[in-house]
Amino acid sequence: MARELLRKPLEIHSKGDAGPVTNVDFAVNALLDERLRGARPDYGWLSEETPDDHSQRIGKTRVFMLDPIDGTAAMIDRSPQWTISIGVTEHGRPIAGVVYNPMTDEMFLGAVSHGVTLNNRPVIASTRGVLEGARLIGQPSRYAEKKWPKPWPSMEITPRQSIAYRLAIVAAGQADATILFGLKNEWDIAGGMALIEAAGGRYSDFSGAPVTLNQPDPRAVAGVAAGANLHALIIERTSTLPDPRKAKPT
């Protein structure tokens, strides 16, 4: 449906600091609302394109958390870096997720204790245990900033616009890690967090502590997603940074 709608001129609106939104975002949100809540009416609901209603999610055992289009600006530019991201949390912990890239037809699907598949093929997170030569998803300029106590070693750093896509790529072992700075909306990371954990990787805050979702303020402390072996080495560096709760979303 999203691909078909892109064949026509987009209806683009601004959400201020939250960026653009289009008719595609709303249409995908409506379809997922109908399908998912129709199938699981007892689950809570948190979506970027649905006004947040605490009565619909706080206190619920399981909650759908989704971004109908993660990377709307990329979609507007027709760049193949936007995704549809859906996560299920249980008592605040992501347990299942799906991230789909409609332009590349990549379907990342997984659940904790059941593994992850990419287009029906099993995948696992990276087993790399050294930073030198690691493949990271992010902005190269971030790792050249003076705030780091010691310089990062030589690494291959590639940008991606969709946060969910970044996490899915790490879960599939196509990259070794990604670091999310500032604060992130829960709907951006829930599906990807579940994929990371299901693929044998780790997602944590900058100190290495677990991140619990379904909070009254649906902005989560950003953090580190990596294969289990590399995760601890990255935490050694991020643990020296200021508390991300005091930063603006980026």
C-alpha positions as CSV (number, residue, x, y, z in Angstrom):
1,M,0.0,0.0,0.0
2,A,2.8,2.4,0.9
3,R,4.6,1.8,-2.4
4,E,1.3,2.3,-4.3
5,L,0.6,5.6,-2.6
6,L,4.1,6.8,-3.5
7,R,3.2,6.6,-7.2
8,K,1.0,9.7,-6.6
9,P,1.9,13.2,-5.3
10,L,2.4,13.2,-1.6
11,E,0.4,15.3,0.8
12,I,3.1,16.7,3.1
13,H,2.6,18.5,6.4
14,S,4.9,19.7,9.1
15,K,4.9,18.6,12.7
16,G,7.4,21.2,13.7
17,D,10.4,19.9,15.5
18,A,9.1,16.3,14.9
19,G,9.6,16.8,11.2
20,P,7.3,16.1,8.2
21,V,4.3,13.7,8.0
22,T,2.5,12.6,4.9
23,N,-0.7,10.9,3.8
24,V,1.3,7.6,3.6
25,D,2.1,7.8,7.3
26,F,-1.5,8.2,8.2
27,A,-2.7,5.5,5.8
28,V,-0.3,2.9,7.0
29,N,-1.1,3.8,10.6
30,A,-4.8,3.3,9.9
31,L,-4.2,-0.1,8.3
32,L,-2.0,-1.3,11.1
33,D,-4.5,0.0,13.7
34,E,-7.3,-2.0,12.0
35,R,-5.3,-5.2,11.6
36,L,-3.3,-5.3,14.8
37,R,-5.8,-4.0,17.3
38,G,-8.5,-6.0,15.6
39,A,-6.5,-9.2,16.2
40,R,-5.3,-8.3,19.7
41,P,-7.9,-6.0,21.3
42,D,-6.4,-6.5,24.8
43,Y,-3.0,-5.1,23.8
44,G,-2.1,-1.5,24.4
45,W,-1.2,0.9,21.6
46,L,1.5,3.5,21.1
47,S,2.0,4.9,17.6
48,E,3.7,8.1,16.3
49,E,0.6,9.0,14.3
50,T,-2.0,8.3,17.0
51,P,-2.5,10.8,19.9
52,D,-1.0,9.1,23.0
53,D,-3.7,8.0,25.4
54,H,-2.2,6.6,28.6
55,S,-5.5,4.7,29.3
56,Q,-4.7,2.7,26.1
57,R,-1.3,1.5,27.2
58,I,-0.2,2.3,30.8
59,G,-0.9,-0.8,32.9
60,K,-1.3,-3.1,29.9
61,T,0.7,-6.3,30.0
62,R,1.5,-6.2,26.3
63,V,1.6,-3.1,24.1
64,F,2.0,-2.5,20.3
65,M,4.6,0.2,19.7
66,L,5.0,1.3,16.1
67,D,6.1,3.9,13.7
68,P,4.0,3.6,10.5
69,I,6.8,5.2,8.5
70,D,10.2,5.6,10.2
71,G,12.3,7.9,8.1
72,T,9.5,10.0,6.5
73,A,12.0,12.5,5.1
74,A,13.8,9.7,3.3
75,M,10.5,8.5,1.9
76,I,9.7,12.0,0.7
77,D,13.1,12.0,-1.1
78,R,12.5,8.6,-2.5
79,S,15.6,7.3,-0.7
80,P,15.3,3.6,0.1
81,Q,16.1,4.2,3.8
82,W,12.6,4.3,5.3
83,T,10.8,1.4,7.1
84,I,7.6,0.3,8.8
85,S,8.5,-0.7,12.4
86,I,6.3,-2.6,14.8
87,G,7.3,-3.9,18.3
88,V,5.5,-5.7,21.0
89,T,6.5,-5.1,24.6
90,E,5.6,-7.2,27.7
91,H,5.8,-5.5,31.0
92,G,7.9,-2.8,29.3
93,R,10.4,-5.2,27.7
94,P,10.4,-5.6,23.9
95,I,9.7,-9.3,23.1
96,A,8.8,-9.2,19.4
97,G,9.5,-7.0,16.4
98,V,9.2,-6.5,12.7
99,V,11.0,-3.9,10.6
100,Y,10.1,-3.8,6.9
101,N,11.8,-1.8,4.2
102,P,9.2,-1.5,1.3
103,M,11.7,-0.2,-1.2
104,T,14.3,-3.0,-0.8
105,D,11.7,-5.6,0.2
106,E,13.7,-6.5,3.4
107,M,11.6,-8.1,6.1
108,F,13.3,-8.4,9.5
109,L,11.1,-10.5,11.8
110,G,11.9,-11.9,15.3
111,A,10.9,-12.7,18.8
112,V,13.0,-13.2,21.9
113,S,13.8,-16.9,22.4
114,H,12.7,-17.6,18.8
115,G,15.4,-15.9,16.8
116,V,15.3,-13.5,13.9
117,T,14.8,-14.0,10.1
118,L,15.5,-11.7,7.2
119,N,13.2,-12.7,4.4
120,N,12.6,-16.1,6.0
121,R,16.4,-16.8,6.4
122,P,17.8,-17.1,10.0
123,V,20.2,-14.4,10.9
124,I,22.2,-13.6,14.1
125,A,23.9,-10.5,15.5
126,S,27.7,-10.0,15.0
127,T,30.1,-12.0,17.1
128,R,32.9,-9.5,16.5
129,G,34.9,-8.8,19.7
130,V,37.3,-5.9,18.7
131,L,36.5,-2.3,17.8
132,E,39.2,-1.9,15.2
133,G,37.6,-2.4,11.8
134,A,34.1,-2.7,13.2
135,R,31.2,-1.8,11.0
136,L,29.0,0.8,12.7
137,I,25.7,2.5,11.5
138,G,25.7,6.2,12.2
139,Q,27.2,9.6,11.4
140,P,31.0,9.5,11.1
141,S,31.2,13.0,12.6
142,R,29.8,11.7,15.9
143,Y,32.9,9.6,16.5
144,A,35.3,12.5,15.7
145,E,33.9,14.8,18.4
146,K,36.2,16.0,21.2
147,K,33.8,14.8,24.0
148,W,35.3,11.2,23.8
149,P,38.0,10.6,26.4
150,K,40.1,8.7,23.9
151,P,39.9,8.5,20.1
152,W,37.9,5.7,18.4
153,P,39.9,3.3,16.4
154,S,39.5,3.0,12.6
155,M,36.0,1.8,11.9
156,E,33.7,1.6,8.9
157,I,30.8,4.0,9.7
158,T,27.8,4.2,7.4
159,P,24.7,6.5,7.9
160,R,21.1,5.3,7.7
161,Q,18.1,7.6,8.1
162,S,15.7,5.2,9.8
163,I,16.4,4.3,13.4
164,A,14.5,1.1,13.1
165,Y,16.5,0.1,10.0
166,R,19.7,0.8,11.8
167,L,18.7,-1.6,14.6
168,A,17.5,-4.2,12.2
169,I,20.7,-4.2,10.2
170,V,22.7,-4.8,13.4
171,A,20.3,-7.6,14.4
172,A,20.9,-9.3,11.1
173,G,24.7,-9.1,11.5
174,Q,25.1,-6.8,8.5
175,A,26.7,-4.3,10.9
176,D,28.4,-4.8,14.2
177,A,26.8,-2.0,16.2
178,T,25.0,1.3,16.3
179,I,24.9,4.0,18.9
180,L,21.7,6.2,19.3
181,F,22.4,9.5,20.9
182,G,20.1,11.8,22.9
183,L,16.5,10.6,23.5
184,K,14.5,8.4,21.2
185,N,10.8,7.9,20.9
186,E,9.7,4.4,22.1
187,W,7.9,3.7,18.8
188,D,11.2,4.2,16.9
189,I,13.1,1.6,18.9
190,A,10.7,-1.0,20.3
191,G,10.7,-3.3,17.3
192,G,14.5,-3.0,16.7
193,M,15.3,-3.6,20.4
194,A,13.3,-6.9,20.2
195,L,15.2,-7.9,17.1
196,I,18.6,-7.1,18.7
197,E,17.9,-9.2,21.7
198,A,16.3,-12.0,19.7
199,A,19.3,-12.2,17.4
200,G,21.7,-12.7,20.4
201,G,22.9,-9.1,20.6
202,R,22.4,-6.5,23.3
203,Y,20.6,-3.2,23.6
204,S,21.2,-1.0,26.7
205,D,21.5,2.6,27.8
206,F,25.0,4.2,27.8
207,S,25.8,2.7,31.2
208,G,24.9,-0.8,30.1
209,A,21.6,-1.0,32.0
210,P,18.4,-2.4,30.4
211,V,16.0,0.1,28.9
212,T,12.4,-0.3,30.0
213,L,9.6,1.0,27.7
214,N,6.0,2.0,28.1
215,Q,6.8,4.9,30.3
216,P,4.3,7.9,30.8
217,D,6.7,10.0,28.7
218,P,7.3,7.8,25.6
219,R,10.9,9.0,25.1
220,A,13.5,6.4,26.0
221,V,17.1,6.9,26.9
222,A,19.0,6.2,23.8
223,G,21.7,3.7,23.9
224,V,24.0,1.0,22.4
225,A,22.9,-1.8,20.1
226,A,25.6,-4.3,19.3
227,G,26.6,-7.9,19.1
228,A,27.1,-9.3,22.6
229,N,30.9,-9.4,22.4
230,L,31.3,-5.8,21.1
231,H,28.7,-4.3,23.4
232,A,30.9,-4.2,26.5
233,L,33.7,-2.5,24.6
234,I,31.4,0.3,23.4
235,I,29.9,0.7,26.9
236,E,33.4,1.4,28.3
237,R,33.3,4.6,26.1
238,T,29.7,5.7,26.3
239,S,29.5,5.3,30.1
240,T,31.7,8.4,30.3
241,L,29.2,10.6,28.5
242,P,26.6,13.0,30.2
243,D,23.2,11.6,31.0
244,P,21.2,11.5,27.7
245,R,18.0,12.4,29.6
246,K,19.3,15.9,29.7
247,A,19.8,16.2,26.0
248,K,17.3,17.1,23.3
249,P,16.0,14.3,21.0
250,T,18.4,13.9,18.0
